[in-house]
Amino acid sequence: MKTTLVTTLKRQATRILGELAADHDPILITEHGRPAAYLVDVESFEFQRDRLLILEGIARGERAIEEGRVLSEDQAKARMGRWLS
């Protein structure tokens, strides 16, 4: 992962964005020597966002199972049948 100063980003944004688009390697932006933000390309961001949504859905499903909020196959078919008919 690359690291760059926020002032460098301000001065060389076009070049940095071009490199980011080419190599998809996230860039850590620092300000006053401290991490301030990560800069990622759109494709990588969208992939990570979609992956996170899937993982959150799995976690909700696991929680529902633990809490006993489950349906039998017949109950699920009956509920889905209302929507699909």
Secondary structure, 3 states (H helix, E strand, C coil): CEEEEHHHHHHCHHHHHHHHHHHCCCEEEEECCEEEEEECCHHHHHHHHHHHHHHHHHHHHHHHHHCCCCCCHHHHHHHHHHHHC
